Amino acid sequence: MQKSTLLLASLALLLAASTGPALYAQTPGAQTASASWHNKLNQELPLLGHRNWILIVDSAYPLQVSPGVETIETNADQLDVTREVIAALDRSIHVRPIVYLDAELPYVLEQDFYGVNYYRDNIKKILQNDEIKSLPHEQLLSKVNETAKTFRVLILKTSMAIPYTSVFLQLDCKYWSAESEQKLRQAMSADSKQAPN
């Protein structure tokens, strides 16, 4: 009995080592969920705009009750979901992401969570064309909670099983920059000062 248990454990370790980092909790029904999250993203993206958020989160991310929050279980690999969301945003004409990652992520140790180095390396590659900001997880949750009181938040929950790996995407207008807004406000202010009473 002990020999067969040890043999099975050894085989499991060999299989895990040959298939790469065990980053994700496997969930049945992945194809059905995968199709539905793709459809949901395609339906929602044209409606989302400046001040909306899209979150790609790990499997322990809490289910929120704010009416502006919708959570979709993807049953999919978090890197794959992030890659596809970023690609969809790149194709869009109206929104671009302001990317936030958890400030805690660089401090999660590989010895505690096998695969976290692989995740960190690959998430940087996926987000290489975007500026990445870091905030503590609790601050990001507060931002999302505040936003959800007025604006829509779409949460795509993945099968990731490593903490502090969520990707928070605050949507901004693609065709109108902060600099353009500042120039417009300055011009309006200058006109109001010159206008007669």
BELQUI-V700912 format. One record per residue. NEAR is the number of other C-alpha atoms within 8 Angstrom. D_FIRST is the distance of its C-alpha to the first C-alpha in Angstrom with 2 decimals. Layout:
NEAR & D_FIRST
NEAR & D_FIRST
This chain:
4 & 0.00
5 & 3.83
6 & 5.52
7 & 5.34
8 & 6.29
8 & 8.72
8 & 9.94
8 & 10.75
8 & 12.43
8 & 14.33
8 & 15.49
8 & 16.68
8 & 18.61
8 & 20.15
8 & 21.22
10 & 22.77
8 & 24.56
6 & 25.97
6 & 27.32
6 & 29.14
9 & 29.08
8 & 27.00
10 & 30.19
9 & 29.85
9 & 27.98
6 & 27.64
7 & 29.44
5 & 29.82
7 & 33.37
10 & 34.44
6 & 37.05
7 & 38.94
11 & 39.02
11 & 39.98
8 & 42.93
9 & 44.12
12 & 44.18
8 & 46.11
8 & 48.57
8 & 48.93
9 & 49.65
8 & 52.21
8 & 53.88
8 & 53.98
8 & 54.96
7 & 58.56
6 & 59.03
9 & 57.61
12 & 59.99
8 & 61.08
9 & 59.26
13 & 56.35
12 & 52.81
12 & 49.73
12 & 46.43
14 & 43.23
14 & 40.59
16 & 36.93
10 & 34.66
6 & 35.32
7 & 39.10
4 & 40.62
5 & 42.23
6 & 45.91
5 & 48.40
8 & 51.65
7 & 53.47
10 & 54.00
12 & 50.29
9 & 48.34
10 & 44.60
9 & 42.96
9 & 39.18
13 & 38.86
14 & 35.09
10 & 36.08
10 & 35.68
12 & 38.03
10 & 39.58
8 & 40.35
11 & 41.94
11 & 43.98
9 & 45.10
8 & 46.30
9 & 48.07
11 & 49.85
8 & 50.89
8 & 52.28
10 & 54.21
7 & 55.54
6 & 56.86
8 & 58.47
6 & 62.18
8 & 62.22
13 & 59.40
11 & 57.62
11 & 54.79
12 & 55.12
12 & 51.58
13 & 49.92
13 & 46.55
14 & 45.02
9 & 46.38
9 & 42.97
10 & 41.28
7 & 42.25
5 & 40.64
11 & 37.12
8 & 35.05
9 & 32.82
5 & 30.42
6 & 30.04
9 & 30.14
10 & 29.06
10 & 31.63
12 & 34.57
8 & 36.55
8 & 36.12
9 & 37.34
9 & 40.29
8 & 41.41
9 & 41.31
9 & 42.93
8 & 45.80
7 & 46.26
11 & 46.38
10 & 48.87
7 & 50.84
5 & 54.06
8 & 54.01
8 & 54.85
9 & 51.84
8 & 52.52
8 & 50.08
10 & 50.19
9 & 47.85
10 & 45.60
6 & 47.41
8 & 50.76
12 & 49.59
8 & 48.38
8 & 51.80
8 & 53.58
10 & 51.65
9 & 52.27
8 & 55.97
12 & 56.26
13 & 54.62
9 & 57.50
7 & 59.86
9 & 58.11
12 & 55.20
14 & 51.76
11 & 49.21
12 & 45.59
13 & 43.05
14 & 39.57
15 & 36.89
15 & 33.13
13 & 33.51
10 & 31.13
10 & 33.02
8 & 35.73
10 & 39.46
11 & 39.35
10 & 41.72
12 & 44.85
12 & 48.02
11 & 50.88
12 & 54.25
15 & 56.51
12 & 59.97
11 & 62.91
9 & 62.66
7 & 66.38
7 & 67.75
8 & 66.84
6 & 67.25
6 & 70.12
8 & 71.85
9 & 71.55
8 & 73.02
8 & 75.96
8 & 76.63
8 & 76.68
8 & 78.99
8 & 81.36
8 & 81.44
8 & 82.10
8 & 84.90
8 & 86.50
7 & 86.44
6 & 88.18
6 & 90.90
6 & 91.52
3 & 94.69
2 & 94.40
